Amino acid sequence: MTDSPITAADIAARRLAFPRCYAGATDETVAHMIRVTRAERIAMLAALTPTHDPAAHRYTMRYRPPGAFTLPRGLNWTLTERPARQDAGFQKRTDLPVSRHPFGVFTTDTRPLTPDELTAYEIEVLP
């Protein structure tokens, strides 16, 4: 963190530059984010980035994005990479990396899908 004093003008300039980011933030929060260096912000974001769970089963859809009606009923699934296609949905999930697969990657940690489910729902297994 830098030790230079933060003035009210610095806080106002930051609020004007990034109005959506600091809309509900207090002056102390804005001052803290000014003091934190870029490398420290990147490290904070990296700590929040989900890592791949080796116990999870990874899949991608062949012809449509994953959803409640395109996956087996009762399956507990999590989107881990958002679709590469913009028209496939999930555009607001900017917290996830963009997948090289057109319909993204999802994981299930409860159970692997059966061969019948893979065929019926047109799902591919990923390594």
C-alpha positions in Angstrom: 0.0 0.0 0.0 1.2 3.5 -0.7 1.6 6.0 2.2 0.7 9.2 0.4 -2.2 11.1 2.0 -5.6 10.8 0.3 -7.5 14.0 -0.1 -11.2 14.6 -0.6 -10.4 15.6 -4.2 -8.8 12.2 -4.7 -12.0 10.5 -3.4 -14.3 12.7 -5.5 -12.2 12.0 -8.7 -12.3 8.3 -8.1 -16.1 8.4 -7.6 -16.5 10.4 -10.9 -14.2 8.0 -12.8 -16.0 4.8 -11.5 -19.5 5.8 -10.5 -20.9 2.3 -10.6 -18.1 0.8 -8.6 -18.3 3.3 -5.7 -22.0 4.1 -5.7 -22.7 2.8 -2.2 -19.1 2.9 -0.9 -18.1 5.0 2.1 -15.3 7.5 1.8 -13.1 5.2 3.9 -13.6 2.3 1.4 -12.8 4.5 -1.6 -9.7 5.8 0.2 -8.6 2.2 0.9 -9.0 1.2 -2.8 -6.9 4.2 -3.8 -4.1 3.2 -1.4 -4.1 -0.4 -2.6 -1.7 -0.9 -5.5 -2.7 -2.6 -8.7 -0.7 -5.7 -7.9 -2.5 -6.0 -4.5 -5.9 -5.6 -6.2 -5.0 -8.4 -8.7 -3.9 -10.6 -5.8 -7.2 -10.0 -4.0 -9.1 -10.9 -7.1 -7.0 -14.0 -7.7 -7.9 -15.2 -4.2 -11.6 -14.9 -5.1 -11.2 -16.8 -8.4 -12.6 -20.3 -8.0 -10.1 -23.1 -8.6 -10.8 -26.3 -10.4 -12.0 -29.0 -7.9 -10.4 -32.3 -9.0 -13.3 -34.3 -7.4 -15.8 -32.5 -9.6 -17.0 -34.1 -12.8 -16.6 -31.6 -15.8 -19.0 -31.5 -18.8 -20.0 -29.3 -21.7 -23.2 -29.3 -23.7 -23.0 -30.1 -27.5 -25.9 -28.0 -28.9 -27.4 -25.8 -26.2 -26.3 -24.0 -23.0 -26.8 -25.8 -19.6 -29.9 -25.0 -17.6 -32.8 -26.4 -15.6 -34.5 -27.9 -18.6 -31.4 -29.1 -20.6 -29.9 -31.2 -17.8 -31.2 -34.2 -15.9 -33.8 -33.4 -13.3 -32.4 -33.0 -9.8 -28.8 -32.7 -10.9 -26.8 -30.3 -8.7 -24.6 -28.4 -11.2 -22.4 -25.3 -11.2 -21.2 -23.2 -14.2 -17.4 -22.9 -14.0 -16.7 -21.4 -17.4 -19.2 -19.1 -19.2 -20.1 -19.9 -22.9 -17.9 -18.5 -25.7 -21.0 -17.8 -27.7 -22.6 -14.5 -26.6 -26.1 -15.6 -27.6 -25.9 -18.6 -25.2 -26.6 -16.6 -22.2 -24.6 -16.0 -19.0 -23.2 -12.7 -20.3 -23.6 -11.2 -16.8 -21.4 -13.8 -15.3 -18.2 -11.8 -15.7 -16.7 -13.4 -12.6 -16.2 -16.6 -14.7 -13.6 -17.1 -17.4 -14.7 -17.4 -21.0 -14.6 -21.0 -22.1 -13.2 -22.3 -25.3 -16.3 -24.5 -25.6 -19.3 -22.8 -27.3 -21.7 -23.5 -24.4 -19.3 -23.3 -21.5 -18.3 -25.8 -18.9 -20.3 -27.0 -15.9 -19.4 -29.4 -13.1 -21.3 -31.8 -10.8 -19.9 -32.8 -7.5 -22.6 -35.1 -6.4 -22.3 -37.9 -9.0 -21.0 -38.6 -12.5 -23.6 -38.7 -15.2 -24.6 -42.1 -16.6 -23.9 -43.0 -20.2 -27.7 -42.9 -20.9 -27.9 -39.4 -19.5 -24.9 -38.3 -21.6 -26.6 -39.6 -24.7 -30.1 -38.4 -24.0 -29.1 -34.8 -23.0 -26.2 -34.5 -25.6 -23.5 -33.9 -23.0 -19.7 -34.4 -23.5 -17.3 -35.4 -20.7 -14.3 -33.2 -20.2 -11.0 -34.3 -18.7 
